[in-house]
Amino acid sequence: MRFLPTNQIWRYWSFDTCLRDIEATGTRDIDLWLCNNHVNIDAHDIYNAKAVVDGLRKHRVRVRTLTPEQGNPKAYNIMASDCHIKRLTEGYYRQIVRLAGMLDCSRISINGGWFSLDEDPSKAWDNMVSSIGLICDIAGEQGIDVCLETLTPKRYRLLTDRGAMAQALSDIDRPNLQVTLDTGTIARGGEGLEDYLEQFETKIGYVHLTNLDPSVFAHLAWGDEHGILDAARIVNSLIQHGFDGDCALEMTCPSYFNNPREVLARALSVLKGCER
């Protein structure tokens, strides 16, 4: 099992500083979040592709997962009904697959998107199914898996629980579509991690190993005194159910932005020795 830091809490730092900090912890594998401060990508091109590749090589860091920017008001939305946004979204994911090829990365991590509150939810669901199917087809041509996660329930989201995930897998029906389990999101939604592990089994392709403070809408780092989840219990539950893949360490609390290296080092220290 590998623990993959993400660059999210380095959003106010350069990509080089992010990579230098990650390298300093002895970590070699990451989940690369596609914020434009680090990866200047849109529906038409990857404008700093050489700098990204050179930086990763310089710091001996490998990208195992690409995570697009996906939430409102970002320009790309999997659940969009507008034909122009659909076209832009397709172009964006084609560039992501292109970047994955440059980085020898075999996984993209996505969610189901969002819809307008005055839109018919059934049509929004159909839009999501169609868009994710197309993304899977584009990625599949290059041998890339697409891992789909549930999000915390909101009025403008549809993919927010285990039942919806099962329906999405059935409706989209692509061999390279897998499930991402987000431990914090599952707990926040009042669901059980064990239920996900037992239902989806071999379809689980990725884990967001996140901590939780119910009073704060953010992914907490392991080692944050406000987190309520038990890292050792979660890691061992994953192992007992046969999952030995990659776990992203999503940490999004704004208080981490000033000292991201320390936050990562503390999280890794907590997770060290959890596998037993």
N, C-alpha and C positions, 0 to 999 in steps of 0.2 A: 504494500500500500504506500502510495506517494502522497505527500502533502504539498499542494501547489499554491504558493502565494499568488495573489493577483495584484495588479498595479493600481487598484482603485484609490488607495489612501495616499498614493504619490501623485495625485492629479494636479497638485500645485507645485510639483517638482519636475525637473527635466527627466526624460527617459533615461539618460545616462546615469543620473543620481539614483534613480529607482533600481536600475540593473546593478550598480555598484553596491547598493545597500543589500540587495538580495544575494549577490555573490558573497558578501562579507559574512552572511549567516551560514555559508556552506551549502546553500540551496542551489540546485541546478535546473529545476523544472518549474515552469510557471503556467498560469492561466493568464493570457494577455487580453485585457479589457481594451476595447478599441476606442478609447477616448482620443480626440483629435490632437490633444497636446502631446501625445506619445506616438500615435499612428495616424497620420493625416490621410484618411481614407474616406471616399464617398462613393456615390453610385457610378462614377466615371473612371476613377483611377486611384492608385495608392501613391501619393505624391512624395513620400519620404521612404519608399520601400528600401532603397539601398542603405539609408542611415539606420533603419530598424534592423536589417540583417547584419550590418557591420557591428552595431552596438551589441547585439546578442552574441555574436562571435567573439567580440572583444572581452566580454565578461563571462563567457563560457556558460551561457544560460540557454536552455532549450524551451521552446513553446510547445506545450502539449495540448492546449485548448485555446480557441479564439472565442471571445465573448463580445458580440456586437453591442452597440448602443441601441436600445430598443424602446425606452419609455417615452411617454408624452412629456415634452413637446419635440422629441427627436423627429427627424425627417422621415424615418423609415418605420413602418408599422405593419406587421404580419396580418393584422385583422382589418386593415383598411379596406374601404369600399370604393374610394375614389380611384379612377383608372390611372391618373397621373402618379399618385402615391404608390400604387401597385407597381408601376413601371420603375419608379425610383428604387423601391424596395428590392425588386428583382435584381436591378443593376448593382445595388449595394452588396447583396449576397453573392453575386458573381465575382465581385472584387474580393470578398472575403475568402471565397474558395481559391481564387488566384493567389492570395497572400498565404493561405494554408499550404499551397504547393511550394511556394518559395521557402517556407519555414519547416517543411517536412512535418506538418502538423496534421493529425488525422481526426480531430474532433472540433465541432462547433457547438456551443451551448446557447440555447435560445429559450424564450418563453412564448406564450400564446398571443401577446400583444394586447391591445385595448380597443374599445369601440365607443362611439359617441352615444351619450345617454339617451338621445332621441332616435336611436337606430334600433331596428328589429334585431334582438339578440340571436335569433335563429339564422338570419342572414350573415351576421357577424361571425357566427360559428362556421358557416360554410366558407366565408372568406378565409378564415384561419386554416381550415382543412386544405383548401386549394393552395394557399401560399406555402404552407409547410410541406405539402406534397411536392411542389415545384422546387423548393430549397433542397429537399432530400434528393430529388432527381439530379439537380446540378451538382450537389456534393457527392452523390454516389458515383458519378462518372469518374471522380478522382479518388475513390476509395475512402471517402470521409464520412464519419458518422455524425448524425445530428442528434443532440441530447436535449430533451424538452423538460422544462420544470414547471411545477405549479407555483403560483404567487399567492400572497396574502389576499384574502377576499376583499374586493372592492366592487362597487356598482358597475364600473366600466371594464371589469375583467370577467372572463368565463372559465378559464382554466385555473381553478383555485382549489381543487380537492382531488382525492383519489378516484372518485367515480368519474369525474370529468377527464382525468388522465386516461383512464381505461377506455372511455368513449373515443378520445382523440386518437389513441393508438389504433383502435379498430377502424375509425373513419379514414385516417390518413393511410394506413396500411402500406408502409414502406419498410423494407428489410433493414435499412440503415438508420431507422428512427429508434432511439432509445430513451430511457427515462433518466432524468436527473432528480435525485432526492436532495432537498434542501432541509437540513435537520432543524434549523431555526424556524423556517416557514411552516413546516409540518407541525411543530410544537405550538407555534402561535395560532394556527388554525384549529387547534384542539384535536388533531389527528394523531395516530400512533405510528412511529417509525416502523415498528414490527409489522404492522398491517401492510405498509408499502413493500417491505422486504419480502413478505410472504406472497403478496399478490403478483408483483412484477418480476421477481426472481431474476432470470437470465436477461430480462429486458433492461435491467438497471445498468447504465453505461457510465454513470458519473455521479459524484456526490458533492454538494456544497456543504462542507462541514462547518456550520455556522452556529454561534452561540446566541443567546437570547436574553433580553431584558423586556418583559411584557409591557413596561411603561414607556419604552423608547422604540420608535419605528426605525430600526437600523440593525444590521448584522454586527453583533459584538465579537470582539476578538477573544480567543481563549486566553485566560489569565486576567481578563477584565473582572474586577471584583463585583460588578453588577450583573454578570451573567449567571443564569440559573441552571444551565444544562451541564451534564456530567460527561466530559469528553471520553473518559475511559470506558464508561458504559456504552456510549454510542459506538466508539471504534470497535469494541469487542462484539457488539451486536452485529455490526456490518460483517466482521470476520466470520462469526458463527453462521451467518446466512450465506456465506460463500463469496462475499464481495472483497476483492483484493486489488481493486483498481485505483484510480486517481481521485483525490479529494481536494477540492479547491477551498482555500482559506479566504472566503469573502469576508472582508471587514470594512464596514462602510460608515461607522460613526464619525462625524466631523471632528470630534475631539482627537482623533488619531492623526489628523493631517499634519500636525506640527512635528511629530516624531515617529514617522512610519517604521523606521528601522527597529526602534525599540519595541514597538507594538508587535512586529513580526517575530523578533527574537524571543519575546516573552511567550507568544503563542506556540512557537515551535518547542520551547522548553516545556510547556505544559503537555504537549502532545507526545513528547519523547517518552518512550516507555509505556504508552497506553496499550500498545499491541502486546498481548500476553496470552 
